[in-house]
Amino acid sequence: MKTYTREELIDKARYTQQNIKSLLKERGISYSVINKKHTNIELLLQWQTTQEQTPPMQLATGSKSAFNRLYNQLQKANLVTPKGVRISELIMYEGMSVTETQTEIFSIAKELELYTGVALIANNNGEVIAKGHLDERKDQYIVILPSQSIDYDKFKHQTKFSLIVFGSDAQKALTKQEQDMHSSTYTTYKIPCQCKFKSIEQTDKPLCIDLGTTNTTLGSFGLKNPNTNDTELVSFTDYTLPNCPESYIYPTLIYVKDCSTEKIEYLFGYEAKKKVVEQDYDTEATTYFEIKRWINSLDEIEEVIDEIGNTRKIIRRDILKAYIEHIITMAQEYFKVKFKEIHFSAPIKLKEHFIHEMKSMLPQYKITDSSISLDEGISIVYNHILTEAQKSGKSEHKTNIMIIDCGGGTTDVASCEYEFKKLSTGYNLNITTTFENGDSNFGGNNLTHRIFQLLKIKLASDYDSNIISDIDKLLPNENAMLSMIDEATTYTGLSDIYQALEYNYSLAEKIFPTKFEETTIYQFTSDQRKIKRNFYYLWQLAERIKVEFHRKTDLLSINFIENHLDSQNITADGGQDFYLYKFDGEELVKTTTTPQTRINVNEIKRLLYSDIYNLLEHLLGDIEVNKYNNYKLSGQSCKITLFNQLLKEFVPGKKLRNLDHYLHSEKLKLDCINGSIAYIRDKHTGRIVPKIKMEKPNLIYNIKVNRGDDTNEMFSNNGTQIEVFSDSASCANLEIYDLQGKLEQKISYNLQQDSKEKTTLKDLEDSMAKHTIWANKELKAIVQQIKSVSNHSDEQEACYIIFALPAKDNYGFYIFNVIKDMGPGSNEYYTHKPSYYNFEANISSEEFFNGLR
């Protein structure tokens, strides 16, 4: 009999009344008793007999009423106690799940054929006190018990229990909402087991978290093996790969499973990724990929949709909090301790702001203060610093290093000057860091997007001869690209380089649409689902191509055809699994024809060449790179050999030699978390006495005032100049530029605001100090400028004075508006509340998963 997955049945758009009638008939259900389509689907879900087991989350219910119901059903069951079945001891930690990642795995030898969807623990009175499922492995079944489905009090004073499992013939009955658990048509096994109950102790050792745009890592030290104090990373099960391997990297990914109530149910990380893959990238549920980018807009509202169409409005802060609390719980279950302190490796440019937000979001934990925590830049180089201290043999040493960190979503450049002095007990370590430059909108996802564009162009060119897919016609050669970027005064050089590519990408959009949020063309929900599927399918394909490009610089090509094991080609996908929705002029139709598309390594190098060179030009063009003794590259994009090759255009090759072997190491992306753990460990054990100082960051934006005929620079890294307007003026036109002259945004600032308060210049200076990173010397210079404004007109007695100050979060600035009333014999001052602006417009709009790119 044909079987159906939950996802197949739950997709309402696919099921007409006739389809439902046929499916019900297959299962022997009377169609006449069914009135509503929704009810039909829910009924079908109860009768599903798919070979995929019911997901654990559907079985996780730990309410007393649920346990009592199971108890009553078990009293009617015919329990069989098999002989000779090998079973391990159950180690139960209070408040924690029983999982396959813990050291003491609770498992049964594979000597019985079992249904894996349900597993129960009963006490000697026959009460059900825990409920979960089995994970099947080659030679054993692993018992998984979610924390919300365990009655911990019943485990505290007993050691002998029974594991209740069911024969493989129980699947059909047990998916009927457990109503037939006592049926005699299948076997119910009662297997005696031993249990040790352990309380969880709180540890003084902090949990270190590196929250990334794409992936997250976390760990501590000396918890698994207290005798060594080694750094220890939390290991995760990657459910998306065969054999479910362990990984130290956890996707920064959230899937909205159920938002029907205020207590929203999410899936995170690999479980979220698996869910998307299982649904063949065709899911109605909201999925978030770049939540770290929300750090400057946490109070914005997101409208989410779950997998059965429920909607709810949620504050971004709550979504991010749910993810962070989830990974903390996973770390506590992994180490079997409760953490009270969390150390975050904050972004270099946003350290103060990031730590402040984490303290606000997680008041139940002590968040390591920014004055003694490591930012992402120093975390990356900490192990290097300590190794240098040990190798040098000197009692004192002082040097510097430049850090280039190109992660999934952002790129930062920081300089670090460090000095160590050897003590009898360890080292005095002084670290001074400065944010030098960065790009908040460039990372590994930009490179994936380029591959995504080329992939879509090549696929579409098979159906439209007007679409050019030849890389030589899409892009200039490498030397021409370098010249265009070097000669360009603004970003127009880059846009000119990719002009032909972008044009053909727009043509490809008409064949294989992927912009699922552009609803003007495709207005039907079913079409938008198909387009969303196109996007996610091609994106994961592009991501796989990029990863292989990191690994195999000698590969020949990427294709859709099955390869032999010794081939240097990357198989993008098995031909039997490929399909996309193509627009045929009237509607979107499913095409399953395996494409003959190939992308070779030279095409990828040409494709990424300009983006990477332009990034390095933007980051390093105004920095005196020769003054640094060492360079450190980190982040997924720095693994690309092309990145290292182009870096030699700016940094002497001799200083980069020691990087070549390191670029190909998988440990590159773990540098940050390993460094922060080592720092916390050495600080905790007294090995180092650290002093960390964050210098005033270099400002990478200029603010100009456009007065029509004149444009005056009001704000730059050299300081700020006041701008004076007559009291009849209504607005000031501000323009924000980066250091390469790219216009980031225009702001029309309202001068004539309703509320104003009388102030003194001393109070004004105090107010400025509360809002900015600038020192008193710079603030006094501004006050002196204000004092020097004089009345040059007999008719004008008042004027507006505005100026800009960089905010403490290093990501934005404040506009101060002072009214100077120059009456006879004295001056009076009034101010409005300072207005905050980000340097970059629409920070969140640069996401690649918003369905608009």
C-alpha positions in Angstrom: 0.0 0.0 0.0 1.3 3.5 -0.8 2.4 5.5 2.2 2.4 9.3 2.7 4.6 11.6 4.9 3.1 14.2 7.2 4.4 16.9 4.9 2.7 15.4 1.9 -0.6 15.2 3.7 -0.4 18.6 5.4 0.1 20.6 2.3 -3.5 21.6 1.8 -2.9 23.2 -1.5 -2.1 19.8 -3.1 -5.2 18.0 -1.9 -8.5 18.4 -3.7 -11.6 16.8 -2.3 -11.3 14.0 -4.9 -7.6 13.3 -3.8 -8.7 13.2 -0.2 -11.5 10.8 -1.0 -9.1 8.4 -2.7 -6.7 8.5 0.2 -9.4 7.8 2.7 -10.7 4.9 0.6 -7.1 3.4 0.7 -7.3 3.4 4.4 -10.8 2.0 4.7 -12.3 5.2 6.1 -15.8 6.2 5.2 -15.8 9.5 3.2 -19.4 10.2 3.9 -18.7 11.0 7.6 -16.3 13.7 6.7 -17.6 17.3 6.1 -14.6 19.6 6.1 -11.4 19.5 4.1 -9.3 20.4 7.2 -10.9 17.6 9.2 -10.1 15.2 6.4 -6.4 16.1 6.5 -6.2 15.8 10.2 -7.9 12.4 10.1 -5.5 11.3 7.4 -2.6 12.3 9.6 -3.9 9.9 12.3 -4.0 7.0 9.8 -0.6 7.6 8.1 1.6 4.5 7.8 4.7 6.1 6.4 8.0 4.4 6.9 9.3 7.6 8.4 8.7 7.4 12.2 6.7 9.9 14.1 9.0 12.8 15.0 10.1 13.0 18.7 8.5 16.4 19.2 5.1 15.0 18.4 5.4 12.5 21.3 6.9 14.9 23.8 4.2 15.6 26.4 5.0 15.5 30.1 1.7 16.6 31.6 0.3 14.5 34.5 -2.9 13.8 32.6 -0.9 12.4 29.7 1.1 10.1 32.0 -2.1 9.0 33.8 -3.7 8.1 30.4 -0.7 6.1 29.4 -0.7 4.3 32.8 -4.4 3.3 32.4 -3.7 2.0 28.9 -0.7 -0.1 30.0 -2.8 -1.8 32.7 -4.8 -3.4 29.8 -1.8 -4.3 27.8 -0.3 -7.8 27.6 3.3 -7.1 28.6 6.0 -9.6 27.5 9.3 -9.7 29.2 11.9 -11.0 26.7 14.8 -13.0 27.9 18.4 -12.2 27.3 17.9 -8.7 25.8 21.0 -6.6 26.6 20.3 -3.1 27.9 22.6 -0.5 29.4 22.1 1.5 32.6 20.0 4.6 32.5 21.8 7.7 33.9 19.2 10.3 34.7 20.3 13.9 35.3 17.7 16.1 37.0 16.0 18.5 34.6 17.9 17.3 31.6 17.0 15.2 28.5 18.3 11.7 27.9 20.1 12.0 24.5 22.5 10.2 22.3 25.1 13.0 22.8 25.7 12.2 26.5 28.6 10.0 27.5 26.3 7.4 29.2 24.1 6.4 26.3 20.9 4.5 27.3 20.5 1.8 24.6 19.2 -1.7 23.8 21.0 -4.3 21.8 19.3 -4.8 18.4 17.9 -8.2 19.3 14.2 -7.3 18.8 12.4 -5.8 15.8 10.9 -2.7 17.4 8.7 0.3 16.5 10.9 3.3 17.2 8.2 6.0 17.5 7.4 5.4 21.2 9.5 4.4 24.3 8.2 4.6 27.9 9.8 4.2 31.3 7.5 2.7 34.0 8.2 2.3 37.7 7.4 -0.7 39.9 3.8 0.4 40.3 3.3 0.4 36.5 3.2 4.2 36.4 4.5 5.8 33.2 7.1 8.3 34.4 8.9 9.2 31.1 8.1 9.1 27.5 10.2 9.4 24.3 11.3 7.4 21.3 14.1 5.2 19.9 16.8 6.1 17.5 17.8 3.1 15.4 21.5 2.5 14.8 23.4 -0.4 13.1 23.6 -2.7 16.2 21.4 -1.0 18.8 18.4 1.2 19.6 19.2 4.4 21.5 16.5 5.7 23.9 15.7 9.4 23.7 13.7 11.0 26.5 13.0 14.8 26.2 13.1 16.7 29.5 9.5 17.9 29.2 8.4 14.3 29.1 10.1 13.1 32.3 8.6 13.1 35.8 11.9 13.5 37.7 10.5 13.2 41.2 9.6 9.5 40.5 13.3 8.7 39.7 14.8 10.2 42.9 14.2 7.3 45.3 14.2 4.2 43.1 16.8 2.4 41.0 14.8 -0.4 39.2 12.4 0.5 36.4 11.1 -1.0 33.2 11.5 0.1 29.6 8.3 -0.3 27.7 8.8 -0.7 23.9 6.6 -2.1 21.1 7.1 -4.5 18.3 7.5 -3.3 14.8 3.9 -4.3 14.0 2.6 -1.6 16.5 3.3 1.4 14.2 -0.2 1.6 12.6 -2.1 1.5 15.9 0.2 3.8 17.9 -0.1 6.6 15.4 -3.9 6.6 16.1 -3.2 9.1 18.9 -2.2 6.1 21.1 -5.8 5.0 21.5 -5.0 1.3 20.9 -2.0 0.9 23.2 -3.6 -2.2 24.8 -4.3 -3.9 21.6 -3.5 -7.6 21.3 -2.6 -7.3 17.6 1.0 -6.3 18.4 3.6 -7.1 21.1 4.4 -4.8 24.0 7.8 -5.5 25.7 8.6 -4.8 29.3 12.4 -4.8 29.7 13.9 -4.4 33.3 16.5 -1.7 33.6 18.6 0.0 36.2 18.8 3.8 36.7 21.1 6.1 38.5 19.6 9.5 39.3 22.0 12.4 39.6 21.5 16.0 40.7 23.0 18.7 38.6 25.6 21.0 40.2 26.2 24.6 39.2 29.7 25.3 37.9 31.8 28.5 38.3 33.3 27.8 34.9 31.7 30.0 32.2 30.1 28.8 29.1 31.7 30.4 26.0 29.5 31.2 23.0 30.5 32.4 19.6 27.2 33.3 17.9 27.8 33.5 14.2 25.7 34.7 11.3 25.8 31.2 9.7 27.0 28.8 12.5 27.4 28.9 16.2 30.0 27.2 18.5 30.2 26.9 22.2 32.2 25.2 24.9 34.0 25.4 28.2 37.0 23.7 29.9 37.7 20.9 32.4 34.1 19.7 32.7 34.2 16.4 30.8 37.7 15.7 32.1 38.4 17.8 35.2 42.0 16.6 35.6 43.2 18.2 32.4 41.5 21.7 32.1 41.6 21.2 28.3 39.3 23.2 26.2 36.1 21.3 25.4 33.7 22.0 22.6 30.0 21.0 22.7 29.3 18.3 20.1 26.1 18.2 18.1 24.5 15.5 16.0 24.1 16.5 12.3 20.8 14.8 11.4 21.1 16.0 7.8 23.9 13.7 6.9 24.1 9.9 6.5 25.0 8.1 9.8 24.3 11.4 11.7 28.0 12.4 12.4 29.0 14.7 15.3 30.0 18.3 14.6 31.3 21.1 16.8 29.4 23.6 14.6 25.7 24.3 15.0 23.7 26.1 12.3 22.3 29.5 13.4 18.9 28.5 12.0 15.4 28.7 13.4 12.2 27.0 12.1 8.8 28.0 13.4 7.0 24.7 14.0 3.9 25.8 15.9 2.8 29.3 16.7 -0.9 28.4 17.5 -0.3 29.5 21.1 1.8 32.1 22.8 4.2 29.4 23.8 5.8 29.1 20.3 7.4 25.8 19.4 10.6 26.2 17.4 13.1 23.8 15.8 16.7 24.9 15.9 20.0 24.1 14.2 20.3 20.7 12.6 16.7 19.7 13.5 15.5 22.9 11.7 17.8 22.1 8.7 16.6 18.5 8.6 12.9 19.7 8.6 13.5 21.9 5.6 15.3 19.2 3.7 12.6 16.6 4.6 10.0 18.9 3.1 12.1 19.1 -0.1 12.7 22.8 0.6 9.0 23.4 0.1 7.8 24.6 3.5 5.2 27.1 4.5 6.7 27.6 7.9 8.9 30.7 8.6 12.6 29.9 8.6 15.3 32.3 9.8 18.9 32.1 8.7 20.7 35.3 9.7 19.4 36.3 13.2 22.7 37.7 14.3 22.1 40.6 11.9 19.2 41.6 14.1 21.4 42.9 16.9 20.7 46.5 16.1 17.0 46.1 15.5 15.9 43.6 18.2 12.6 45.4 18.9 11.3 45.1 15.4 8.3 42.8 14.9 8.3 39.7 12.8 5.2 38.0 11.5 5.7 34.3 11.5 3.8 31.4 9.9 4.0 27.8 11.2 3.8 24.6 9.2 0.0 24.4 9.3 -0.6 28.1 8.4 -1.0 29.7 11.9 0.4 33.2 12.1 1.6 35.3 15.0 3.6 38.5 15.5 6.8 38.2 17.6 9.5 40.6 18.7 12.8 39.7 17.2 14.4 39.8 20.6 12.2 36.9 21.8 13.2 34.8 18.7 16.9 35.4 19.3 16.5 34.7 23.0 14.8 31.4 22.3 17.8 30.3 20.1 20.4 31.3 22.7 18.5 29.7 25.6 18.2 26.5 23.5 22.0 26.3 22.8 22.7 27.0 26.5 20.4 24.1 27.4 22.2 21.9 24.9 25.5 22.8 26.5 24.2 22.1 30.0 22.9 18.7 28.9 26.3 18.0 27.1 28.4 18.9 30.2 25.8 17.8 32.8 26.2 21.1 34.8 24.3 24.3 35.2 26.1 27.4 34.0 25.7 30.7 35.8 28.1 32.8 33.7 28.2 33.2 29.9 31.1 34.6 27.9 30.1 35.9 24.5 32.7 36.6 21.8 31.2 39.9 20.6 31.6 41.5 17.2 34.6 43.8 17.3 32.7 46.9 16.2 29.6 46.2 18.4 31.2 44.8 21.5 29.6 47.2 24.0 26.2 47.1 22.4 26.2 43.4 21.9 27.1 42.6 25.6 24.5 45.2 26.7 21.8 43.4 24.7 22.9 40.0 26.0 22.7 41.2 29.6 19.2 42.6 29.0 18.1 39.4 27.2 19.5 36.9 29.7 19.1 38.4 33.2 19.2 34.9 34.8 22.8 34.6 33.8 25.9 36.6 34.6 27.2 37.8 31.3 31.0 38.5 31.3 31.4 42.2 31.2 32.8 43.8 28.1 35.8 45.2 30.0 37.1 41.7 30.7 35.7 39.7 27.8 37.3 39.0 24.4 35.8 40.3 21.2 35.8 38.1 18.1 39.1 39.5 16.9 41.1 38.9 20.1 39.5 35.5 20.5 40.9 34.5 17.1 44.5 35.5 18.0 44.6 34.6 21.7 46.2 31.2 21.2 48.7 32.8 18.9 49.6 35.4 21.6 50.0 32.8 24.3 52.1 30.6 22.1 54.4 33.5 21.2 54.8 34.3 24.9 55.9 30.7 25.6 58.1 30.3 22.6 59.9 33.7 22.9 61.8 32.8 26.1 61.7 36.5 26.9 60.5 38.0 30.2 58.9 40.8 28.2 57.6 41.1 24.7 55.6 43.6 22.7 54.3 43.3 19.1 51.2 43.8 17.0 49.0 41.9 14.6 46.3 42.6 12.1 43.1 40.4 12.1 40.9 40.0 9.0 37.7 38.0 9.9 35.4 37.3 7.0 32.5 35.2 8.3 29.1 34.3 6.9 27.6 37.7 6.9 30.1 40.4 7.9 33.8 41.2 7.6 35.9 43.0 10.1 39.5 44.3 10.2 41.0 45.0 13.6 44.5 45.8 14.9 45.8 44.3 18.1 48.8 45.4 20.1 49.8 43.1 22.9 52.5 43.1 25.6 53.3 40.3 28.0 55.5 40.2 31.1 56.4 36.9 32.7 55.7 36.5 36.3 56.5 33.7 38.7 52.8 32.6 38.5 52.1 33.2 34.8 51.9 36.3 32.6 50.7 39.9 32.8 48.9 40.4 29.5 48.0 43.8 28.2 45.9 43.8 25.0 44.9 46.9 23.1 42.5 46.5 20.2 41.3 49.0 17.6 38.5 48.5 15.0 40.1 49.6 11.8 37.5 48.9 9.1 34.7 46.5 8.2 31.8 45.7 5.9 28.6 44.8 7.7 27.1 43.5 4.5 29.9 41.2 3.1 30.6 37.7 4.1 30.4 34.1 2.9 26.8 34.5 1.9 27.7 37.1 -0.7 29.9 34.5 -2.4 27.2 31.9 -2.2 24.8 34.5 -3.8 27.2 35.0 -6.7 27.4 31.2 -7.3 23.6 31.1 -7.0 23.3 33.7 -9.7 25.6 31.9 -12.1 23.9 28.6 -11.4 20.5 30.0 -12.2 21.7 31.7 -15.4 23.2 28.4 -16.6 20.1 26.4 -15.9 17.8 29.0 -17.5 20.0 29.3 -20.6 18.9 25.8 -21.6 15.4 27.2 -22.1 16.2 30.7 -23.5 18.9 31.2 -26.1 18.9 34.9 -25.3 20.4 34.2 -21.9 24.2 34.4 -22.0 26.0 31.8 -19.8 29.5 32.1 -21.2 31.7 33.4 -18.4 33.9 35.3 -20.9 30.8 37.3 -22.0 29.4 37.7 -18.5 32.6 39.1 -16.9 35.8 40.9 -17.9 39.1 39.1 -17.4 41.0 39.4 -14.1 43.3 42.2 -15.1 40.5 44.3 -16.5 38.6 43.8 -13.2 41.5 45.0 -11.1 41.9 48.1 -13.3 38.2 48.9 -13.2 38.2 48.7 -9.4 41.5 50.6 -8.9 40.4 53.4 -11.3 36.9 53.8 -9.8 36.4 56.6 -7.3 33.2 54.9 -5.9 31.5 51.5 -6.0 30.5 52.1 -9.6 33.5 50.0 -10.7 32.0 46.9 -9.1 28.5 47.4 -10.5 30.0 47.9 -14.0 31.9 44.6 -13.7 28.8 42.6 -12.8 26.4 44.5 -15.1 26.1 41.7 -17.7 25.8 39.1 -15.0 23.0 41.0 -13.3 21.2 41.5 -16.5 21.2 37.9 -17.5 20.3 37.0 -13.9 17.1 39.1 -14.4 16.4 37.2 -17.6 16.9 33.9 -15.7 14.4 35.1 -13.1 11.7 34.9 -15.8 12.5 31.2 -16.4 13.2 29.9 -12.9 11.8 32.6 -10.4 13.3 32.6 -6.9 12.2 36.0 -5.6 9.3 34.6 -3.5 8.4 37.9 -1.8 7.9 39.8 -5.1 4.1 39.2 -5.1 3.2 41.6 -8.0 3.8 38.9 -10.6 3.0 35.8 -8.8 0.0 36.6 -6.5 -1.2 33.1 -5.7 0.0 31.4 -2.5 0.7 28.1 -4.3 3.0 29.9 -6.8 4.9 31.7 -4.0 5.5 28.3 -2.3 6.9 26.9 -5.6 9.2 30.0 -6.0 10.3 29.7 -2.4 11.2 26.1 -3.1 13.2 27.1 -6.1 15.2 29.6 -4.0 16.0 27.2 -1.1 16.9 24.3 -3.4 19.3 26.4 -5.6 20.7 28.2 -2.5 21.7 24.9 -0.8 23.2 23.8 -4.1 25.2 27.0 -4.4 26.4 26.6 -0.8 27.5 23.0 -1.5 29.4 24.2 -4.6 31.1 26.9 -2.5 32.1 24.5 0.2 33.6 22.1 -2.4 35.4 25.1 -3.9 37.0 25.7 -0.5 38.2 22.1 -0.3 39.2 21.3 -3.9 41.0 24.0 -5.7 42.1 21.4 -8.3 38.5 20.2 -9.1 37.6 20.1 -12.8 33.9 20.9 -12.7 30.6 20.8 -10.9 27.7 19.0 -12.6 24.4 17.2 -12.0 25.5 13.9 -13.4 26.5 11.0 -11.2 30.3 10.7 -11.0 32.7 7.8 -10.4 34.4 7.8 -7.0 37.8 8.8 -8.5 36.3 11.7 -10.4 37.4 15.3 -9.5 34.0 16.6 -10.4 31.5 17.6 -7.8 28.1 16.0 -8.2 25.7 18.7 -7.4 22.7 16.4 -7.0 21.6 13.0 -8.0 19.6 13.3 -11.3 16.6 11.4 -9.9 16.1 14.1 -7.2 16.3 17.2 -9.3 13.3 19.3 -10.0 12.5 23.0 -10.3 9.4 25.1 -11.1 9.7 26.7 -14.5 7.5 29.5 -15.8 6.2 28.4 -19.2 4.5 31.7 -20.1 1.2 30.9 -18.3 2.0 29.1 -15.1 4.7 27.5 -13.1 5.3 23.9 -14.1 7.5 21.2 -12.5 10.5 20.3 -14.6 12.4 17.1 -13.7 14.7 17.0 -16.7 18.3 16.5 -15.4 20.3 19.5 -16.6 23.6 19.1 -18.4 24.9 22.2 -16.7 28.5 22.4 -15.6 30.4 25.0 -13.7 34.2 24.6 -13.6 36.7 26.0 -11.1 38.0 28.7 -13.4 34.5 30.1 -13.8 34.0 30.2 -10.0 37.4 32.0 -9.6 36.4 34.6 -12.2 33.0 35.0 -10.6 34.3 35.8 -7.1 37.5 37.6 -8.2 36.0 41.2 -8.2 34.0 40.8 -5.1 36.9 39.6 -3.0 39.4 42.2 -4.5 36.9 45.0 -4.0 36.4 43.9 -0.4 40.1 44.0 0.3 40.6 47.3 -1.5 37.7 48.7 0.6 39.1 47.3 3.9 42.9 47.8 3.4 43.2 50.6 0.9 43.6 53.3 3.6 45.4 51.2 6.2 49.2 51.3 6.6 49.5 47.5 6.3 53.3 47.3 6.5 53.5 48.4 10.1 52.1 45.1 11.3 54.4 42.2 12.2 51.8 39.5 11.8 48.5 38.8 10.0 45.7 36.5 11.1 42.9 35.4 8.8 39.7 33.8 10.2 36.2 33.0 9.0 34.9 30.6 6.3 35.6 32.9 3.4 39.3 33.3 4.2 39.7 29.5 3.5 39.4 30.3 -0.2 42.9 30.2 -1.8 41.8 33.0 -4.1 41.4 35.2 -0.9 45.0 34.6 0.0 46.2 35.2 -3.5 44.4 38.6 -3.8 45.5 39.6 -0.3 49.1 39.6 -1.6 48.1 42.6 -3.7 48.0 44.6 -0.4 50.2 42.7 2.1 53.9 41.6 1.4 53.9 37.9 0.5 56.7 37.2 3.0 54.4 38.1 5.9 51.7 35.8 4.5 53.8 32.7 4.1 53.0 31.3 7.5 49.3 31.5 6.5 49.3 29.1 3.6 49.2 25.9 5.5 46.6 27.3 7.8 44.1 28.3 5.2 43.2 24.7 4.4 42.6 23.6 7.9 39.1 22.8 9.1 40.1 24.3 12.5 40.0 27.8 11.0 36.3 28.4 11.9 36.9 27.1 15.4 39.6 29.6 16.2 37.3 32.1 17.8 35.6 29.7 20.3 38.9 27.9 21.1 40.6 31.2 21.8 37.8 32.5 24.1 37.7 29.3 26.1 41.5 29.3 26.5 41.4 32.9 27.6 38.7 32.2 30.2 40.5 29.1 31.4 43.8 30.9 31.8 42.1 33.8 33.6 40.2 31.4 35.8 43.3 29.4 36.8 45.5 32.5 37.3 47.8 31.7 34.4 47.3 35.2 33.1 46.4 38.5 34.6 44.7 40.2 31.6 44.1 43.9 31.0 42.0 44.6 27.9 41.6 48.0 26.4 39.4 48.9 23.4 40.7 52.0 21.7 38.4 54.5 20.2 37.5 52.8 16.8 38.4 54.4 13.6 35.3 56.0 12.0 34.7 54.7 8.5 32.0 57.1 7.6 31.7 60.8 6.9 28.7 63.0 7.3 28.1 66.0 5.0 25.5 68.7 5.1 24.1 69.5 1.6 23.1 73.2 1.5 22.3 73.3 -2.2 25.2 75.1 -3.6 27.6 74.0 -0.9 28.4 70.7 0.8 30.2 70.9 4.1 31.8 68.0 6.0 30.3 68.0 9.4 31.7 64.7 10.8 34.7 62.5 10.1 37.4 60.6 11.9 39.2 63.9 12.5 36.3 65.3 14.5 33.1 67.2 14.1 32.2 70.7 12.9 29.1 72.4 14.0 26.6 73.6 11.3 24.6 76.8 12.0 21.1 77.5 10.5 18.9 80.5 10.8 15.8 80.1 13.0 13.6 80.2 9.9 15.2 77.0 8.5 13.1 73.9 8.8 15.4 71.0 8.0 19.0 70.0 7.4 19.9 67.6 4.5 22.5 65.1 5.7 24.5 62.6 3.5 26.4 59.6 4.9 29.4 58.4 2.9 31.8 55.6 3.5 35.6 56.1 3.1 35.5 55.1 -0.6 32.9 57.7 -1.3 29.9 55.4 -1.5 26.7 57.2 -0.5 25.1 55.1 2.3 22.0 57.1 2.9 20.4 60.6 3.0 18.7 62.0 6.1 16.4 64.9 6.3 16.8 66.2 9.8 13.9 68.3 11.3 15.2 71.4 12.9 11.9 72.8 14.2 11.0 70.2 16.8 8.1 70.7 19.3 9.8 70.1 22.6 12.9 71.9 23.9 14.5 72.3 27.2 16.7 75.1 28.5 20.2 74.1 29.3 23.7 75.3 30.1 26.9 74.5 28.1 28.1 72.5 31.1 24.9 70.3 31.1 25.2 70.0 27.3 28.8 68.7 27.7 27.6 66.2 30.3 24.8 65.0 28.0 27.3 64.6 25.1 29.6 62.5 27.3 26.7 60.1 28.1 26.0 59.4 24.5 29.4 59.2 22.8 32.7 57.4 22.8 34.7 60.6 22.3 36.8 62.0 25.1 36.3 65.2 27.0 38.9 67.0 24.9 36.9 66.6 21.8 33.6 67.6 23.5 35.1 70.8 24.9 36.2 71.7 21.4 32.6 71.4 20.3 31.4 73.5 23.2 34.0 76.1 22.2 32.7 76.2 18.6 29.1 76.8 20.0 30.3 79.6 22.2 32.0 81.3 19.3 28.8 81.5 17.2 27.9 85.2 17.1 25.0 87.3 15.9 25.9 88.9 12.5 22.4 90.2 11.9 20.5 92.8 13.8 17.3 91.0 12.9 18.3 87.4 13.9 18.7 86.7 17.6 18.4 82.9 17.5 19.9 80.1 15.4 20.0 76.4 15.2 23.3 74.6 15.8 23.6 71.0 14.9 26.5 68.5 15.2 27.1 64.7 15.1 28.7 62.5 17.7 29.6 58.7 17.3 27.5 56.6 19.5 28.9 54.2 22.1 27.6 51.2 20.2 30.1 52.1 17.4 27.3 51.5 14.9 25.5 54.8 14.7 25.6 58.4 15.7 23.6 61.1 17.5 22.6 64.4 16.1 22.5 67.2 18.7 20.3 70.2 18.0 21.1 73.3 20.1 19.2 76.6 19.9 21.3 79.6 20.8 19.3 82.7 21.7 21.6 85.6 21.5 19.6 88.3 23.3 20.9 91.6 24.5 23.6 91.1 27.0 23.4 87.3 27.4 23.1 84.0 25.6 20.6 81.3 26.4 20.7 77.7 25.2 18.0 75.2 24.5 18.3 71.6 23.3 16.1 68.9 21.9 16.5 65.2 22.7 19.5 63.8 20.6 18.4 61.8 17.6 20.0 58.4 16.9 20.7 57.1 13.4 22.6 54.1 12.0 25.5 54.9 9.6 24.1 52.3 7.2 20.6 52.5 5.9 18.2 49.4 6.2 20.7 47.2 8.0 18.4 44.2 8.0 17.5 44.6 4.3 20.8 43.1 3.2 19.7 39.6 4.2 19.9 37.0 1.4 16.9 35.1 2.6 14.2 37.8 2.4 13.0 36.6 -1.0 13.9 39.8 -2.8 17.4 39.2 -4.2 
